[in-house]
Amino acid sequence: MQPATRTNLTDSAAESLRAEIIGGRWGVGERIPNEAGLADLLSVSRGTVREAVRVLVSQGFLDTRQGSGTYVRSAVDSSAALDRVKRTGLRDQWEARAALDLEAARLAALRHTPVDLERMRQLLAARGSVADGGSEAFIRRDIAFHKSVVAASGNKAMMELYDFFTAAITETIHATLDGSLPEPDQQAHAAIVDAIASGDPDRATDAVRAFMAPVLAQLERLLFP
């Protein structure tokens, strides 16, 4: 293990420990050395080690157990994986989000509650148009509606992924295409809600496919003329 040498010793120590965990020096469930042992390995103070461990606990790599020690909780660097996803092209990101939309609608058709339906319909009615407060406000209302569909799926992991893809796609559109993608109309949005309300998962996925088709087709034309 290389000694920590950067100006910010806590960040340097945390990065060194993270690299060792990902590299398999300590397996998942294995106890890592105590503060004194890590301080010797990293050539830093025990206080710096303590702060570095706190960083890795907050990131999900380590787990501290009172009176027992600190254990490896995960060796998966999710932040790096998400960064790589964020660097992919807009079409790839949109297709991935479309896949989430399809599965969310399918699950929502099977799992929705009356409260879920009421929430979707309220947000659909509030969605309005760009003329109602400008494009930024409209985008927030539109995203809130789509997130309500994902929430009705009952899948928490899907909700987290959807938030990530939505943020990445919105940033990319603002930076590169400046709103040149088609925006499905209110009727296309309402068709998704009606399909979910029917309880038919095939009808729900068909509604999302029809919704997404113009957007994906325009992406093909813009990116691959």
C-alpha positions as a Python dict, from the first residue, in 0.01 Angstrom:
ca = {
    (1, 'M'): (0, 0, 0),
    (2, 'Q'): (139, 341, -99),
    (3, 'P'): (176, 609, 171),
    (4, 'A'): (-69, 899, 151),
    (5, 'T'): (113, 1196, 2),
    (6, 'R'): (-150, 1440, -130),
    (7, 'T'): (-224, 1769, 46),
    (8, 'N'): (-560, 1652, 169),
    (9, 'L'): (-448, 1354, 372),
    (10, 'T'): (-799, 1237, 455),
    (11, 'D'): (-897, 1216, 88),
    (12, 'S'): (-566, 1050, 4),
    (13, 'A'): (-604, 794, 282),
    (14, 'A'): (-963, 722, 184),
    (15, 'E'): (-862, 674, -179),
    (16, 'S'): (-582, 436, -81),
    (17, 'L'): (-815, 230, 136),
    (18, 'R'): (-1083, 229, -134),
    (19, 'A'): (-832, 99, -388),
    (20, 'E'): (-726, -181, -154),
    (21, 'I'): (-1088, -283, -91),
    (22, 'I'): (-1177, -284, -460),
    (23, 'G'): (-855, -472, -535),
    (24, 'G'): (-952, -747, -291),
    (25, 'R'): (-694, -695, -16),
    (26, 'W'): (-979, -751, 231),
    (27, 'G'): (-1285, -950, 132),
    (28, 'V'): (-1645, -855, 192),
    (29, 'G'): (-1728, -931, 554),
    (30, 'E'): (-1362, -929, 657),
    (31, 'R'): (-1236, -703, 937),
    (32, 'I'): (-974, -452, 830),
    (33, 'P'): (-679, -354, 1054),
    (34, 'N'): (-745, -120, 1345),
    (35, 'E'): (-662, 251, 1341),
    (36, 'A'): (-306, 197, 1455),
    (37, 'G'): (-242, -67, 1190),
    (38, 'L'): (-390, 145, 912),
    (39, 'A'): (-197, 450, 1031),
    (40, 'D'): (126, 253, 993),
    (41, 'L'): (27, 125, 649),
    (42, 'L'): (-65, 471, 521),
    (43, 'S'): (201, 669, 712),
    (44, 'V'): (-61, 908, 849),
    (45, 'S'): (-202, 987, 1189),
    (46, 'R'): (-474, 783, 1354),
    (47, 'G'): (-701, 1088, 1332),
    (48, 'T'): (-659, 1094, 954),
    (49, 'V'): (-738, 722, 939),
    (50, 'R'): (-1049, 778, 1151),
    (51, 'E'): (-1176, 1044, 910),
    (52, 'A'): (-1092, 831, 606),
    (53, 'V'): (-1285, 539, 750),
    (54, 'R'): (-1584, 766, 809),
    (55, 'V'): (-1573, 867, 443),
    (56, 'L'): (-1575, 505, 330),
    (57, 'V'): (-1855, 418, 572),
    (58, 'S'): (-2066, 697, 421),
    (59, 'Q'): (-1990, 561, 73),
    (60, 'G'): (-2099, 211, 168),
    (61, 'F'): (-1758, 44, 150),
    (62, 'L'): (-1710, -11, 524),
    (63, 'D'): (-1922, -89, 826),
    (64, 'T'): (-1815, -6, 1181),
    (65, 'R'): (-1937, -230, 1462),
    (66, 'Q'): (-1916, -103, 1816),
    (67, 'G'): (-1669, -307, 2018),
    (68, 'S'): (-1585, -533, 1724),
    (69, 'G'): (-1405, -331, 1459),
    (70, 'T'): (-1449, -214, 1100),
    (71, 'Y'): (-1554, -457, 829),
    (72, 'V'): (-1571, -448, 450),
    (73, 'R'): (-1932, -399, 351),
    (74, 'S'): (-1892, -376, -27),
    (75, 'A'): (-1615, -383, -286),
    (76, 'V'): (-1832, -237, -561),
    (77, 'D'): (-1740, 118, -666),
    (78, 'S'): (-2086, 233, -774),
    (79, 'S'): (-1980, 596, -815),
    (80, 'A'): (-1724, 503, -1079),
    (81, 'A'): (-1977, 288, -1263),
    (82, 'L'): (-2232, 570, -1268),
    (83, 'D'): (-1966, 812, -1389),
    (84, 'R'): (-1895, 579, -1681),
    (85, 'V'): (-2265, 558, -1760),
    (86, 'K'): (-2288, 936, -1754),
    (87, 'R'): (-2015, 959, -2016),
    (88, 'T'): (-2207, 741, -2261),
    (89, 'G'): (-2401, 897, -2548),
    (90, 'L'): (-2744, 1053, -2521),
    (91, 'R'): (-2905, 779, -2728),
    (92, 'D'): (-2764, 509, -2500),
    (93, 'Q'): (-2883, 696, -2190),
    (94, 'W'): (-3229, 752, -2335),
    (95, 'E'): (-3266, 389, -2437),
    (96, 'A'): (-3168, 281, -2087),
    (97, 'R'): (-3420, 518, -1935),
    (98, 'A'): (-3682, 395, -2180),
    (99, 'A'): (-3618, 41, -2058),
    (100, 'L'): (-3681, 162, -1704),
    (101, 'D'): (-4000, 338, -1816),
    (102, 'L'): (-4126, 18, -1977),
    (103, 'E'): (-4061, -202, -1677),
    (104, 'A'): (-4190, 62, -1435),
    (105, 'A'): (-4518, 89, -1626),
    (106, 'R'): (-4550, -291, -1640),
    (107, 'L'): (-4497, -324, -1265),
    (108, 'A'): (-4719, -24, -1192),
    (109, 'A'): (-5004, -191, -1383),
    (110, 'L'): (-4969, -491, -1152),
    (111, 'R'): (-4894, -314, -823),
    (112, 'H'): (-5053, 32, -825),
    (113, 'T'): (-5282, 149, -548),
    (114, 'P'): (-5569, 399, -569),
    (115, 'V'): (-5337, 652, -407),
    (116, 'D'): (-5077, 594, -681),
    (117, 'L'): (-5337, 653, -953),
    (118, 'E'): (-5463, 968, -789),
    (119, 'R'): (-5106, 1099, -758),
    (120, 'M'): (-5034, 1030, -1126),
    (121, 'R'): (-5354, 1201, -1238),
    (122, 'Q'): (-5288, 1503, -1019),
    (123, 'L'): (-4937, 1545, -1156),
    (124, 'L'): (-5060, 1491, -1511),
    (125, 'A'): (-5319, 1765, -1469),
    (126, 'A'): (-5055, 1997, -1315),
    (127, 'R'): (-4805, 1924, -1592),
    (128, 'G'): (-4949, 2190, -1824),
    (129, 'S'): (-4723, 2330, -2094),
    (130, 'V'): (-4406, 2534, -2143),
    (131, 'A'): (-4624, 2845, -2147),
    (132, 'D'): (-4704, 2784, -1780),
    (133, 'G'): (-4396, 2927, -1610),
    (134, 'G'): (-4131, 2857, -1872),
    (135, 'S'): (-3931, 2555, -1982),
    (136, 'E'): (-3747, 2487, -1656),
    (137, 'A'): (-4068, 2473, -1453),
    (138, 'F'): (-4232, 2259, -1720),
    (139, 'I'): (-3942, 2010, -1714),
    (140, 'R'): (-3972, 1979, -1335),
    (141, 'R'): (-4345, 1911, -1360),
    (142, 'D'): (-4295, 1659, -1640),
    (143, 'I'): (-4025, 1473, -1445),
    (144, 'A'): (-4247, 1467, -1136),
    (145, 'F'): (-4518, 1295, -1338),
    (146, 'H'): (-4284, 1029, -1477),
    (147, 'K'): (-4134, 967, -1134),
    (148, 'S'): (-4484, 902, -999),
    (149, 'V'): (-4518, 619, -1252),
    (150, 'V'): (-4189, 469, -1137),
    (151, 'A'): (-4294, 509, -773),
    (152, 'A'): (-4611, 313, -848),
    (153, 'S'): (-4391, 20, -956),
    (154, 'G'): (-4291, -26, -593),
    (155, 'N'): (-3929, -86, -695),
    (156, 'K'): (-3694, 136, -493),
    (157, 'A'): (-3381, 44, -690),
    (158, 'M'): (-3557, 141, -1011),
    (159, 'M'): (-3650, 477, -858),
    (160, 'E'): (-3286, 551, -776),
    (161, 'L'): (-3169, 455, -1126),
    (162, 'Y'): (-3446, 660, -1283),
    (163, 'D'): (-3339, 969, -1090),
    (164, 'F'): (-2983, 921, -1213),
    (165, 'F'): (-3075, 875, -1579),
    (166, 'T'): (-3322, 1162, -1573),
    (167, 'A'): (-3059, 1401, -1434),
    (168, 'A'): (-2795, 1285, -1682),
    (169, 'I'): (-3028, 1311, -1981),
    (170, 'T'): (-3156, 1654, -1881),
    (171, 'E'): (-2800, 1785, -1849),
    (172, 'T'): (-2703, 1643, -2189),
    (173, 'I'): (-3008, 1786, -2366),
    (174, 'H'): (-2945, 2131, -2221),
    (175, 'A'): (-2579, 2116, -2315),
    (176, 'T'): (-2607, 1979, -2667),
    (177, 'L'): (-2951, 1969, -2825),
    (178, 'D'): (-3119, 2271, -2667),
    (179, 'G'): (-3470, 2126, -2662),
    (180, 'S'): (-3473, 1989, -3015),
    (181, 'L'): (-3628, 1657, -2912),
    (182, 'P'): (-4005, 1615, -2958),
    (183, 'E'): (-4214, 1641, -2642),
    (184, 'P'): (-4499, 1384, -2631),
    (185, 'D'): (-4832, 1557, -2584),
    (186, 'Q'): (-5071, 1537, -2291),
    (187, 'Q'): (-5273, 1264, -2460),
    (188, 'A'): (-4966, 1038, -2484),
    (189, 'H'): (-4902, 1090, -2112),
    (190, 'A'): (-5267, 1021, -2027),
    (191, 'A'): (-5254, 698, -2227),
    (192, 'I'): (-4985, 568, -1991),
    (193, 'V'): (-5197, 642, -1684),
    (194, 'D'): (-5507, 483, -1839),
    (195, 'A'): (-5308, 173, -1933),
    (196, 'I'): (-5171, 139, -1580),
    (197, 'A'): (-5519, 187, -1435),
    (198, 'S'): (-5645, -99, -1653),
    (199, 'G'): (-5417, -341, -1469),
    (200, 'D'): (-5296, -484, -1801),
    (201, 'P'): (-4913, -490, -1804),
    (202, 'D'): (-4895, -545, -2181),
    (203, 'R'): (-5116, -245, -2246),
    (204, 'A'): (-4899, -38, -2012),
    (205, 'T'): (-4576, -128, -2192),
    (206, 'D'): (-4739, -66, -2532),
    (207, 'A'): (-4839, 283, -2416),
    (208, 'V'): (-4481, 359, -2313),
    (209, 'R'): (-4341, 224, -2641),
    (210, 'A'): (-4576, 450, -2838),
    (211, 'F'): (-4476, 739, -2611),
    (212, 'M'): (-4102, 685, -2658),
    (213, 'A'): (-4096, 598, -3029),
    (214, 'P'): (-4091, 958, -3166),
    (215, 'V'): (-3817, 1063, -2923),
    (216, 'L'): (-3593, 767, -3007),
    (217, 'A'): (-3653, 814, -3381),
    (218, 'Q'): (-3555, 1182, -3357),
    (219, 'L'): (-3240, 1091, -3165),
    (220, 'E'): (-3141, 858, -3449),
    (221, 'R'): (-3190, 1140, -3701),
    (222, 'L'): (-3000, 1396, -3495),
    (223, 'L'): (-2709, 1180, -3392),
    (224, 'F'): (-2679, 957, -3697),
    (225, 'P'): (-2805, 1160, -4000),
}
